Amino acid sequence: MPTDPPAFLSFENVRFDYSGAAIVDGVDWAVGRGAIHCLLGRSGCGKTTLLKLAAGLFTPATGRVRLDGAAVCGPGDAVGFVFQAPTLLEWLTVLDNVLLPVTLHRRATADDRARALDLLELVGLAGLADRGPRALSGGQQSRVALARALIADPALLLLDEPFAALDALTREELQEDLLRLCAQRGTTALFVTHDIAEAVYLGDRVAVMADGQLRHSLSIDLPRPRPRDLRYDPRFNALCRELRHAMDGATGLRRAEAAE
Amino acid sequence: MTTRIAAILLPLLLLAGWEGYCRWSGIPALVLPPPSAVGAALWSGLASGRLLPHLAVTAAEMALGLGIGCLVGFVAGVALAEVAGLRRLLYPYVIASQVVPKLALAPLFILWFGFGMTSTVAITALICFFPLLENTLTGLDRVDPAKRELFRMLRAGRWRTLTRLKIPSGLPVILAGLRVAVVLALVGAVVGEFIGGRQGLGASIIAAQGMMDTPLMFALFAVITALGMLVYQATLLIERWLLSRQAKG
């Protein structure tokens, strides 16, 4: 566990139960400032719950989540969350959806609007600000959701399989945009996914999760910025293979435990 | 094109059939007046201005009853949707108040509010109250859980969550309740006048019945139907306008 520089986001022996069963079971993890970490696991392994614990949407039964040294005890300003579905409000325009985190608390200024338009341009939606969300494709809606999560300029971005429902090409484009945006703003990110290639492409570090526990972790020593062709690099494929084995091992362990 | 021709022909054919039946069967006009007599009664009522005050009274009762009933229904719906304890406590009473046939309460209302407009408005409001309450409750309850979580993540308070999420997302359901209330409001106003009205289209029907003026009764039906269709179409327009404004943002 890299503990030398003080971690920006850290889980300390975090446990979360739901109706008697441990969903997250003693997780220790630390994400350094500006790093992108990926949580990889099958459906139902507790990775979304872990993310919501980091967001302060859930409170751990035991243990502690710390953000920049302070214990997390509820949703905060410094955190942007991108949900599994874009979750846009159909009755607002694209621009007003991006501005929602601002307008829920105060009147949007001309400056806010300019920032929202800049963000929309950065995610490739310039010119669509006045449309309704229903007029957008799935990929475009995900981009709006990303812009909305970034409008308050959060230091930490939490992403819950945001691109899982998109086609492969759109998904790759969005991955590239996400890396670019995080690098520009120095945003720390924790990205939950079940897609091994996505985890390797995005992450500085990938943790494999199964049964509420982190079973394996792997540093991704690939260059940054990461070019599109990196996905066809032998080193990339080797890392994917290693993670795949780790996932199989994690499941194997579960089977062995069940057999006992 | 053919449907448009049929749409014009159908009422003409029906009227002609009705007229023909009355002429050739020798049925007394007291039982079934021919459309020509109904038209004449309608025309004389409108041209002489005798019908207009009654129309105004019924329209006013309907508008007042609808407005009060819908406002109270909406506010009560919001309160019951937001406060679970209140809902558990009061909902049985709300149901009971709706199971009681409201027109059966009319004699009581006349005792309380006297003959005339007030008791009819009260009955109309009571009838309009429930569809708005029910649909507001349903609309506010049926918010996408993911959106609720988004609002939680954005630290939106209760009031903001209500006004920025629950009411806008429930608006189509709430407006459907309004449409039901509009139709019921006319029934409430007219039937309320049957029982306790001195003026208005419903009271006029009772008066025409007393005078055995069947053509006038039919003319009044026509006026009531026209009033109902006008208000219903207006509601549809308002609904469409609200929802399209919402769709645009």
Interface residues (C-beta under 8 A of the other chain):
Chain A: A55 L57 G74 P75 G76 D77 V79 F81 F83 Q84 A85 T87 L89 E90 W91 L92 T93 L95 D96 L100 P101 L104 H105 D130 G132 R134
Chain B: D144 A146 K147 E149 L150 F151 R152 M153 L154 R155 A156 R160 R164 L165 P168 S169 L171 Q246 A247 K248 G249
